Each structure stands twice: as C-alpha cells, then as structure tokens.
C-alpha cells in the first residue's frame, strides 16, 4: 500500500505526443495528478478522461500537471485519446502490470468484448488516481476494484483550493500500532 507523505514508485513511460514521461522529473509547483485508467475497452474511462480534460486548465492554474496512464499499447492509447478528443491531455501507455501492482492497482482478467464491442486485454489494471507532490511523495490516492464510482475531478479542484489555502497536510500517514 502506498503511504501518504512517503515516496511513490517511479513511473517512466512513453507518451503519445510528449516524449517519455518520468515522474522523477516533475517540475510543476504542486506536483502531478496521475490518472490510471482501464483502457480503450472501458466506456466509463472515456467519459472520465473527457471530464479530466475539461478540468485540466483548472489543475494547471493551481500548479498541478495531469497525465492519463494505461497498460494499453500505443495504438489503443491513441484510439482512446482520439475518442476523448482532448488534444492537450498527456496519455502514457505500456504500463507494465507489475508496476500497476506497485501502485496498489487491482488487476482484472478479460471477459471478452465490452458493451461497446471492444475486446478487453487478457489482463489490465483497474482505475486509480494519485496526487503526487513535486518531491514524489503521495498527497492523495484513490483506487477502485471496479470501473464505477470514481472521485470527481471538479471536487478535487475544490479540495486543492482548500488544501492550498490552509496548508493542509497529506492525511493517512500513521503507520504505528492501533
């Protein structure tokens, strides 16, 4: 399990249009929001990424970069980017599933074609997102075992405003006896 205020695993992946993404090289004022999505086969992911794209400027205004990540290959990642129509949103692809597990993501097996007629990969990670500080420590994280009921990006923007205004620390950091 990833722990708030602790360094996250590194993440170095190819992107569609922005070269290689390297989490250890983030230079934005308040870090990055890393959004792991299931892949092209997931219609909920397409809607979710569309919402992320709509909020991307608001994150940037608060000093937070964003990136969408999946275990899909380049061709499927490009198809998702085209479907979402978010030209400025960075898409990273080829996430190794052992690295997905390092991030605490759940792994699912294929059930064949989805409701939109796209074949699921044999194995893929379920969704999650993490707000990572510039020093690569975890500020906030959320993972799901299902594609449903994900945090809303508009609510995260509001939470960021509160956190910034109140210098609110990452919570959930306690690891001692209970």
Residue, then its C-alpha position, 0 to 999 in steps of 0.5 A: x500500500x502506498x503511504x501518504x507523505x512517503x515516496x511513490x514508485x517511479x513511473x517512466x513511460x512513453x507518451x503519445x505526443x510528449x516524449x517519455x514521461x518520468x515522474x522523477x522529473x516533475x517540475x510543476x509547483x504542486x506536483x502531478x495528478x496521475x490518472x490510471x485508467x482501464x483502457x480503450x475497452x472501458x466506456x466509463x474511462x472515456x467519459x472520465x478522461x473527457x471530464x479530466x480534460x475539461x478540468x485540466x486548465x483548472x489543475x494547471x492554474x493551481x500548479x498541478x500537471x495531469x497525465x492519463x496512464x494505461x497498460x494499453x499499447x500505443x495504438x489503443x492509447x491513441x484510439x482512446x485519446x482520439x475518442x476523448x478528443x482532448x488534444x492537450x491531455x498527456x496519455x502514457x501507455x505500456x504500463x507494465x502490470x507489475x508496476x500497476x501492482x506497485x501502485x496498489x492497482x487491482x488487476x482484472x482478467x478479460x471477459x471478452x468484448x465490452x458493451x461497446x464491442x471492444x475486446x478487453x486485454x487478457x489482463x489490465x489494471x483497474x482505475x486509480x488516481x494519485x496526487x503526487x507532490x513535486x518531491x514524489x511523495x503521495x498527497x492523495x490516492x484513490x483506487x477502485x476494484x471496479x470501473x464505477x464510482x470514481x472521485x470527481x475531478x471538479x471536487x478535487x479542484x475544490x479540495x486543492x483550493x482548500x488544501x492550498x489555502x490552509x496548508x493542509x497536510x497529506x492525511x493517512x500517514x500513521x503507520x504505528x500500532x492501533 
